Amino acid sequence: MATIVKQIGNHTYTFYCDFVDCRDGFSHVCDLYKDGLYHVASNRVHYLNRTWESYEFQSVMLGCVRKAMEHILDRAVDDYKEQNGLTRLVKAKREAVVEAVHNSKEYAEMQMLYDMVSEARYGSEEERERLEALDKMLKLTEALASIGFFGHKTA
């Protein structure tokens, strides 16, 4: 299990991510908590063989934040309909509610969290160290192969 913490202002967002083995591949699962108390969102991403992420759990974490952003928007629309005794919103009213949500502090924090997760190069200090060690081993292997250490030279 990996725990990834992001700080935005005076709020702490904690991602609890794990790897789950499946019969036809594997899955990454993630739960997002705000300030250690409030469960914000959960997400699961299934893979057949490998991921194409910048760092481990990036996709599942981004999915959690996307779900949280969708939840904020849906909750605002539902609240507006309830406060005004409506069952449906016309397009113009919906757009006004969406714009108000996009300008809210809560949504801005989620957008900042999304940007932090998507732009991060490594998920944690351990992950960074592991990737740096693998990179060094790859460079050493390439250098040894170029001088013929493995029985033949590479171009």
N, C-alpha and C positions, 0 to 999 in steps of 0.2 A: 504494500500500500504506500502511496506517495501523498504527502501533504504539501500543498503549495499555497503560500500565503501572499496576498497582495494588499497593500495599504493604500487607501484613497482618502485623503483628509483624515478625519478621526474615525473612519470606519475600516474594519479589517474584514477582508473577504478571504475565506479559506476553502480551497478545493481539496476534497478527499477523493483521490483517484485510485483505481485498482484495475488489475488485469484479471480477466475471467477466461478460463479455458473452455472451449466449446467443441462439440463433435466435429464441426466443419470449419474450424478456424479459432478465433479468439475475439474477445470483446474488451473494450475499455469502458469502465463505468465511473461516473463522477457525481458527487454531491457537492453543492455550493452552499456555504453558510455565511451569513453576515454577522459580524461581531461575535461569532461562536455560539450564538443563541438561535438565530432565525434561519430555518431551512429555506433557501431561495429557490433552488431548482435541482433537478436530477437529469442525467443524460446517460445514454448507452450507445456506443458505436461498435458495430460488428465488422470484423475484418476476416477475409478468407486466408490471406497469407502474410501481408506486411502492411505497414502504414507509410505514408509519405508526409510525415510531419517534420517540422523544424526541430521539435523536441517531443519527448514522450508525453502523451496525454493532451497535446495541444488541441486536437480536433474535438475531443469529448468536452474539454473545458470551454471551448468556443461555443459548442452546442448548448451547454448549461447557461452561458451568459445570454445567448440568443433567446432561449426559452424564458429567461427572467425578463428580458426586454418585451417579449410578446405578452407575458403575463401582466406587466405594468400597463401596457396599452389596452389589453382586453378588460382589465379591471377598471380603467378610467372610462371606457366606453360604457360598460355595464353600470357604473356609478352614475354617469350622466343620464342614461336612460331611466334609471330608477328615480333619480331626483326630479326628473321632468315628466314622469308618468308615461314614458314612451316604450313601445315594444320594438320599434325599428327606427333607425336614423336615416335621414336623407343624406345624400352624398356631401353636400356642403357642410352640414352639421358634423358629420363624421370627420371630415377634413379639419374642421376647427378643433375638435377634440384631439385628434392626432397631433396637430401642430402644438397645442397646449402641452401635451404629454412630452413631445420632443424638446420643449423648452423647460421642462421641469428638472429640478435638481436630482431627483431619484433616477430619471432616465439618463441624465448626463453622467452620473456616476457609473451606470451600467455601460454606457458607451465608452467611457474612459477605461473601465475594466476590460471590455472587449478589445480595445486598442492595445492595452498592456499585454494581454494574453497573445494576441495575434502577432505583435511585433517582437516579442521576446525571443531571443536566440536559443536560450537553454531554459529548461524548466526548474532546475535547482542547482545548487553548488555541486552535489554529487554527480548529477547528469553531466554538467560541464566538465568536471574532472575525468569522468569516464570517456566522454567523447574526445577530449584532448589526448588521453592515453591511447585510444584507438587510432587517432590521427598520427601520433608518433610511431606506432607500430606499423601502420601502413606505409609511412615514408621510409622507415627502416627496411621493410620488406622490398619496396621498390628499389632502394639503393643497392641492396644485396643482389637482387635479380639483375640489375643493370651491369654489375661487374661479373656476373656468371656464377654466383655463389650456389645456385640451385642446379648447376649443370649446363645451363645454356644462357647466353646473354639475351637481354631484351633490347629492342631498339628504342 
